[in-house]
Amino acid sequence: MEVPDLYALLGVEPSATVEVIVSAFRRQVRELRPDTRVDARTAERFGQLRSAYETLRDPIRRAAYDQTYERTYRSPAESPRAPVPVPPRPPRRFVVVLGTAAPEPPLRAGPVRWEPYR
C-alpha cells in the first residue's frame, strides 16, 4: 500500500511549520465546505485532509512520516546531505596568575523568607 504525499495533499512544503499546516488545512476545509456539501467525493477528500492534518500537526507522527517521505518521495538529488558532525568543545581552562585579585563572583539572590506580621 502506497502512502499518499500528505504535504502535497495540504499544499505545503515539507519544511512548513505547524502554524502553516493549520492555516492550509483550514483553507482547504473552507473550500470544501463539508457541512453544506454532502456527497461521497467531498467526504472522501475531507477524510484525506483530516488524516493528513492529524499526522502532520503531531510532532511524533510527523517524524515517523518524514522518514517514510524521505525514502519514497525525494530523489537522491533532493534529499539533504547527511549532517556534518560537530567536534566537541574543548574543556574550559582557567589560568591563575599569582598576585592578581580573583574576579568577584556574580551577585546571587536566594529564596526570600517571609515571616508573618506580629
C-alpha positions, 0 to 999 in steps of 0.5 A: 500500500502506497502512502499518499504525499500528505504535504502535497495533499495540504499544499505545503512544503515539507519544511512548513511549520505547524502554524502553516499546516493549520492555516492550509488545512483550514483553507482547504476545509473552507473550500470544501465546505463539508457541512453544506456539501454532502456527497461521497467525493467531498467526504472522501477528500475531507477524510484525506485532509483530516488524516493528513492534518492529524499526522502532520500537526503531531510532532511524533507522527510527523517524524515517523512520516518524514522518514517514510517521505524521505525514502519514497518521495525525494530523489537522491538529488533532493534529499539533504546531505547527511549532517556534518558532525560537530567536534566537541568543545574543548574543556574550559581552562582557567589560568591563575596568575599569582598576585592578581585579585580573583574576579568577584563572583556574580551577585546571587539572590536566594529564596526570600523568607517571609515571616508573618506580621506580629 
